Amino acid sequence: MDPKEVVEHLVALKVMRLTKPALISPKIVTCDSKDLPGNILNNYLKDDATSVTQMETLAAGQFLLLPQSFGNIYLGETFSCYVCVHNETNQPVQSVSIKADLQTNSQRIPLSTQQSHSPTMLDVDETLSDVIHHEVKDLGTHILVCEVTYMSNYSTLASFRKFFKFEVMKPLDVKTKFYNAESDDVYLEAQVQNITSGPITLEQVSLESSQQFSVKSLNEIVDGLSVFGDITLLQPQESCQYLYCLTPKENIAKEIKLLSAAKNIGKFDIVWRSNLGEKGRLQTSQLQRMTTEYGDVRLTYEMLPSKATVDEPFDFKCKIVNASERTLNLILKLRSLPDSSMLWCGISNRKLGPLEPGKSVYVNLTALPINTGLHNITGLSLVDLFLKRTYDYDYLASIYVC
Amino acid sequence: MDNKPSLSQYFGDTEVPPASQFFDEIGTSPSDMIQSVYLGGDSGGSQGSAANLFPQSMTTSFSQLSSAQEVTFSNALPTVSGSTAIPTKNLPDPSTFFDTIGPEPTLGPPKSGMTNPNILTDAMDGLSIKNQPVDKEADRRRDAWIPNEEAKKTLMKAQSSPKGSFFPEREVLTMPGLVLEEELADALQEVAVKYLGVSSAGARGVVRAEHVSRDEAGLRELLRTGYFRAAINLTAVLISAAGQGVGRMHRQTKHTSRTLQLWLTRFALMLRVRLHEPLLKEAEPFGDFGKPDMFYQFYPDTYENRTGSLVPFSLRLLVAELPGHVGKAEEAVDRLYAMIDVIQQMLSNLREGKTEDGTGIITSEQDRAESIRLWTGRETRVLHSIVNCAISLKDYRLAGKILTNLQTQATTPGQKRAISSALCRLWLLAGHVRAARAQLDIAREARHHICPTPDVREYVDLGLIDISNGKYQDAYNNFVKAADQEPTNIMVANNIAVCLLYMGRLKEAIAVLQKAINSDPERGLNESLLINLCTLYELESSKTNDKKLHLLRMLCRHRSDTVPDVLECLKLS
């Protein structure tokens, strides 16, 4: 339509972004046959090429409408466009070729296919076209640079370029939280938020664990059914929360050093789809957990009952791991604190003997609850004889007494 | 297509289309339409008798009208033109009803001149088909509506007051008036004159309101021939004559089912040609049609014991949907759910053996069954409207929920299939390809009960799923299979063309669309198809004007004034 362009060049370049087409329906206006317009308007509706036979009053049509605007584009989606060069003259144009590049903030990516890149003769009213696809892997400004070269009337190569600028936006926001459990399992909570402008369906959200962990998804109920029901449809700004349990591989779980060094959890692989299946795929970078600093000694309880009866002693085990580089000589102290509802049974100030680095020892303990309620197990300390340092363990576990 | 004869047929040629072509649209009972349009059932059947209601000779008068008569709408009083032989002879001249209403009409006892209220009631009701005997049950069923609590109080008063002593407050009255003052021009004609020149545009037959009788029959004639803007102008004339014209808003007026039918026609047309702003303003005084003067019980002297609303169901629905057309779909959803609430109340009354509004007892089992069928159908229609609003809001969860409910209630394989197929596309819109696929399987299962091999709908749905997976070649193959079955199907041709573009075959895409238009201009010159074709023209070349003007010429030849925005769909600058 631009007359200047026609004057200047023998060929014209047009570019159209190919987002998924839309499904269109007619304007639905109906009347009862006894109304004044009778069935006239109903018949217009029935005869409309965009209405669906026998479902005329539902706006879920089958008629495809080409995209009418550039729309938004998000990281992980595929940018597709139609590049078309047309001979605008009334004689053949020689040696026409298209070169399309995508310039991002960091790199320049060649996009054109071989076919359109090699010079061709364009007859009158003929077109040379190319459909290009590129999976968008950068955020921010992108410029599509299309260069058309052809043989001018003076048998010299002429060329012109057109630039199409667009912004690539972030589609999803992934927030993660880690919980390091006593059992050395790591629980990962991930909120995936839709920050695009339209609804999306999360087709696949999976956590690929690192070498050090094996992963179990906790987002399915018995038959592999998603806890979110049939549809993981997210409206703009909505999020879905996923939960995973990561268990350290056996070789790592044994070695307390390796365990505390195992920071890489894994990465998320997310596939979503929007309008008519427009697909996007993102992988997060390696997720890092905050590991617990165990210090020199690590103490955990095992086989602790969750419930105990008042005035009846209960037994459990206590595991002590030497997380330091030297051999430890420890003393286990049991003190029944004045306001405690638990009395220790057994020997306090017990010597545990030398404990090699990385090695562990189990101690059997018995306590007597004297009050009902939920109570912390308190009053347990370890004394490092070499450094004369005391470690208190007052809030490691609680028990319900009834 | 047959019932949209081309202009040249009407106004150029001497050949007159058979009367059946004109009148086969008119069904005999409202439930016919519910079946055939809404639910896709196949009851139908009674069309023939309707066509016979009209004398065969009536169509000829049309072509003989002189276009030289210029009548301005503002001062002309409507009269029934002698040249129309529509069965309006049974309808009294509208002007005799309404000229009695002065500039400040008062609602009092009926004028003594109208001695026979039954004839009057009869004449004003059931505008389409007059030859049928009065069916009180059918009237009750069709008009049934439950007044809100506020309206009930006023209606009680109206019913219990001695004759002539009931003077309602202004607040309980509905006081509409026209807002759109100017006469609408034929939009296609205007564009044609601008782009093709007077001589080319003149080749097109132009019909205006003065060429038809100035009554409902004339209105239907304009509708049938597709002169929507001229029809809107005629509704303005008729509504003005009924005392609800420009400047009458907020003033007392007399409502009849006839005035409400005129408003329905006007609003439906304004919606079709997208005159949203004036439409919203004109619909505003009606509110939700909840004022007591919208009920027959408000006029005990005129309608005796008749109950229900003067408001046609289609008008109620149309006005409830209105906000959805101007970007306020949430508001439309609220209004539509309010309608569902009343309808469900009525259905529960019916199931308890009462009349729809719960005030009487239904004795005939057939009456009850018929009414339940009608109102269940209407409920479905309203649910469809809610789904449509939800789709426009991209609230696919709500749309999916309603459709899934309807799916479980479907009684025939045909219904089940139609809904599953719609659900398939709904999930595609939402990007949920797996669910779409599952729905397609359900639809296919239901299809097996109807026919053994896939048909157009199934192939097209399959193709759409391929598109969502980015497999355009597969989609193309499926659409071609659909085209093998229905070579003239415009939608299928269009979808083939869209696929071809994504496959890098622009020229072929254009050829397919052009062929579709040429083989069936009536349907092919569809707004959306034109947008697609002009998009392709613009992608192909900078020189698109000639091609677009060619389309404009075809539009002038084959279509009347039905495309809402010709400039927009041809992308003419």
Contacts between the chains, C-beta under 8 A, distances in Angstrom:
chain1	res1	chain2	res2	distance
A	1	B	542	5.7
A	1	B	544	7.2
A	1	B	545	7.8
A	1	B	573	7.0
A	2	B	542	6.7
A	5	B	542	6.5
A	6	B	542	6.0
A	6	B	543	7.6
A	12	B	541	6.3
A	12	B	542	4.4
A	14	B	538	7.0
A	14	B	539	5.0
A	14	B	540	7.1
A	14	B	541	7.5
A	14	B	542	7.6
A	16	B	535	7.6
A	16	B	539	4.9
A	18	B	501	7.5
A	18	B	502	5.9
A	20	B	467	6.9
A	20	B	468	7.3
A	21	B	467	7.2
A	21	B	498	5.3
A	23	B	425	6.0
A	23	B	428	7.4
A	23	B	429	6.4
A	23	B	464	7.4
A	24	B	528	5.0
A	25	B	388	7.8
A	27	B	271	6.6
A	27	B	272	5.9
A	27	B	274	7.7
A	27	B	564	7.8
A	28	B	385	7.8
A	28	B	388	6.5
A	29	B	268	4.8
A	29	B	271	5.4
A	29	B	272	5.6
A	29	B	318	6.9
A	30	B	33	7.5
A	30	B	37	6.3
A	30	B	38	7.9
A	30	B	314	6.3
A	30	B	381	7.4
A	31	B	33	8.0
A	31	B	264	7.0
A	31	B	268	6.6
A	31	B	312	7.6
A	31	B	314	4.5
A	32	B	30	4.2
A	32	B	33	6.3
A	32	B	142	7.3
A	32	B	312	6.5
A	32	B	313	6.2
A	32	B	314	5.6
A	33	B	26	6.4
A	33	B	27	3.7
A	33	B	28	7.2
A	33	B	29	7.0
A	33	B	30	5.7
A	33	B	32	5.9
A	33	B	33	4.9
A	33	B	128	6.9
A	34	B	29	7.8
A	34	B	30	5.4
A	34	B	126	6.2
A	34	B	127	7.8
A	34	B	128	5.3
A	34	B	129	7.0
A	34	B	142	6.7
A	35	B	127	7.6
A	35	B	128	7.0
A	35	B	261	6.2
A	35	B	264	6.0
A	35	B	265	7.8
A	35	B	312	5.2
A	35	B	314	5.5
A	36	B	127	5.1
A	36	B	128	6.9
A	36	B	216	5.7
A	36	B	219	6.9
A	36	B	220	7.3
A	36	B	261	4.0
A	36	B	262	6.9
A	36	B	264	6.4
A	36	B	265	4.9
A	37	B	219	7.9
A	37	B	220	6.8
A	37	B	223	5.6
A	37	B	264	7.5
A	37	B	265	5.3
A	37	B	268	6.4
A	38	B	25	5.7
A	38	B	26	4.6
A	38	B	27	7.6
A	38	B	128	5.1
A	38	B	220	6.6
A	39	B	25	4.1
A	39	B	26	6.1
A	39	B	27	5.6
A	39	B	33	6.2
A	40	B	3	8.0
A	40	B	25	5.3
A	40	B	220	6.5
A	40	B	223	4.6
A	40	B	224	5.5
A	41	B	223	7.1
A	41	B	268	5.8
A	41	B	272	7.4
A	42	B	25	7.6
A	42	B	33	6.0
A	42	B	37	5.3
A	43	B	3	5.5
A	43	B	4	7.7
A	43	B	25	5.1
A	44	B	4	7.5
A	44	B	226	8.0
A	44	B	272	7.8
A	44	B	562	7.1
A	45	B	37	7.3
A	46	B	37	6.8
A	47	B	1	5.8
A	47	B	3	7.8
A	47	B	4	6.5
A	47	B	522	7.8
A	47	B	523	6.2
A	48	B	523	7.8
A	48	B	526	6.8
A	49	B	490	3.8
A	49	B	491	5.3
A	49	B	494	7.1
A	49	B	523	5.1
A	49	B	524	7.2
A	49	B	526	4.3
A	49	B	528	7.5
A	49	B	529	6.3
A	50	B	491	6.9
A	50	B	526	6.4
A	50	B	528	5.3
A	52	B	418	7.9
A	52	B	421	7.7
A	52	B	422	7.4
A	52	B	457	7.5
A	53	B	40	7.8
A	53	B	457	7.4
A	54	B	39	7.9
A	54	B	40	3.0
A	54	B	414	7.0
A	54	B	418	5.2
A	55	B	40	6.3
A	55	B	418	4.7
A	55	B	419	7.7
A	55	B	421	7.4
A	55	B	422	5.7
A	56	B	37	5.4
A	56	B	38	7.6
A	57	B	37	6.6
A	57	B	38	5.4
A	57	B	381	6.1
A	57	B	384	4.4
A	57	B	385	7.6
A	57	B	388	7.9
A	58	B	384	5.2
A	58	B	387	6.1
A	58	B	388	6.8
A	58	B	422	5.2
A	59	B	387	7.4
A	59	B	388	4.1
A	59	B	391	5.4
A	59	B	392	7.3
A	60	B	387	7.7
A	60	B	391	6.6
A	60	B	422	4.2
A	60	B	423	7.9
A	60	B	425	4.6
A	60	B	426	5.3
A	60	B	429	7.6
A	61	B	425	7.3
A	62	B	425	6.8
A	62	B	457	7.4
A	62	B	460	4.9
A	62	B	461	7.2
A	62	B	464	6.8
A	62	B	491	5.8
A	62	B	495	7.3
A	63	B	491	4.9
A	63	B	494	6.0
A	63	B	495	7.2
A	63	B	528	6.0
A	64	B	464	7.9
A	64	B	467	7.6
A	64	B	494	6.4
A	64	B	495	4.9
A	64	B	498	4.2
A	64	B	532	7.8
A	65	B	528	5.4
A	65	B	531	6.6
A	65	B	532	6.4
A	66	B	498	6.2
A	66	B	501	7.0
A	66	B	531	7.4
A	66	B	532	5.1
A	66	B	535	4.8
A	66	B	536	7.5
A	68	B	531	7.2
A	68	B	535	7.2
A	82	B	501	6.7
A	82	B	504	7.3
A	82	B	506	7.1
A	82	B	539	6.3
A	84	B	506	6.2
A	84	B	539	5.5
A	84	B	540	6.3
A	86	B	540	5.8
A	86	B	541	4.3
A	86	B	542	7.2
A	88	B	541	6.8
A	88	B	542	6.2
A	88	B	543	6.5
A	125	B	541	7.7
A	127	B	506	6.3
A	127	B	507	6.5
A	127	B	540	6.0
A	127	B	541	7.6
A	129	B	504	6.0
A	129	B	506	5.6
A	130	B	504	7.0
A	131	B	502	7.1
A	131	B	503	7.5
A	131	B	504	4.3
A	198	B	394	6.0
A	199	B	394	5.2
A	199	B	395	8.0
A	199	B	396	6.2
A	199	B	430	6.1
A	199	B	431	7.6
A	200	B	431	6.0
A	201	B	430	5.6
A	201	B	431	4.1
A	201	B	432	4.3
A	201	B	433	8.0
A	203	B	431	7.6
A	203	B	432	7.9
A	203	B	433	7.3
A	203	B	434	7.4
A	230	B	435	6.4
A	231	B	397	6.8
A	231	B	400	7.0
A	231	B	430	7.6
A	231	B	432	6.0
A	231	B	435	6.6
A	232	B	432	8.0
A	233	B	396	6.0
A	233	B	397	5.8
A	233	B	430	5.6
A	233	B	432	6.6
A	235	B	394	7.7
A	235	B	395	7.5
A	235	B	397	8.0
A	272	B	431	7.1
A	273	B	431	3.3
A	273	B	432	7.2
A	273	B	433	6.3
A	273	B	468	7.4
A	274	B	431	4.7
A	275	B	429	6.5
A	275	B	431	6.6
A	276	B	428	5.4
A	276	B	429	6.4
A	276	B	431	7.4
A	276	B	464	7.5
A	276	B	467	6.4
A	276	B	468	5.3
A	277	B	428	6.2
A	277	B	431	5.8
A	277	B	433	5.3
A	277	B	465	8.0
A	277	B	467	6.9
A	277	B	468	2.5
A	277	B	469	6.2
A	277	B	470	7.4
A	278	B	431	6.8
A	279	B	470	7.1
